[in-house]
Amino acid sequence: MDTEQNAVEVTDLTVAYRDKPVLWDVDVVVPAGVLMAIVGPNGAGKTTLIKAIMGLVRPAAGQVLVYGRPFAEQRRLVGYVPQRGSVDWDFPTSVLDVVMMGRYGALGWFRRPGKQERMLAIEALEKVKMLEFADRQISQLSGGQQQRVFLARALVQDAQVYLMDEPFQGVDATTERAIVALLQDLRAAGKTVVVVHHDLQTVPEYFDWVTLLNVRRIASGPVPEVYTEQNLRLAYGGRVAFLDQVSTKSDNDSVLK
């Protein structure tokens, strides 16, 4: 994989639901090898941006490229972790089977997973500390455990780009730390990770790149450069009482002076 090439390029992207723009003329470049947060208020289009990158919603205008080519040609390079609330957790299947489903893209739908796929799934469950639950029904897991299983499913895809929609939502502090460590390991391995994130206070600690979004792109780039009070106020408008304890690690600027 050419690490000099951008992992994702979004150009002039507009998405509308029932004629109401959810994303408007958005440009975002995600360099290869960064750990990027997408941040913005409710209704800002964060999840829609992830879905547009994957071709799950049809744009009214614009284009998305993954390593220079349309997603349809690069889908095997992309791993996806959806919002936990969007998944039917009552589906009768085991943890191990859910993780092995991550290999279907490489296998094709007409080849059944074999020993190799089982071994990769077991390794992924070990990484997320869920191996002891391999035979458990997914409906019997806690929210944090379910999230770890979906991370393991993404890991077995051995993707170059990981798109994650609020992976920290509804998890306990221990699971959150484990997820952060996993994301940082992926970045260290040269992967690109894009995360829809809602906790403003942890952005400087967890991420090195950030996109601030509110239907339009407010700012996008390295955290010390763009995660500023001015940009946050542009993204969140007057709803900024919660910014009082948010600060960046930049020596030159901060969210609160």
Secondary structure, DSSP 8 states (H G I E B T S, - for coil): --TTS-SEEEEEEEEEETTEEEEEEEEEEE-TT-EEEEE--TTSSHHHHHHHHTTSS--SEEEEEETTEEHHHHGGGEEEE--GGGS-TTS--BHHHHHHGGGHHHH-TTS---HHHHHHHHHHHHHTT-GGGTTSBGGGS-HHHHHHHHHHHHHTTT-SEEEEE-TTTT--HHHHHHHHHHHHHHHHTT-EEEEE---GGGHHHH-SEEEEESSSEEEEEEHHHH-SHHHHHHHHTT--GGGGG-----SS--S--
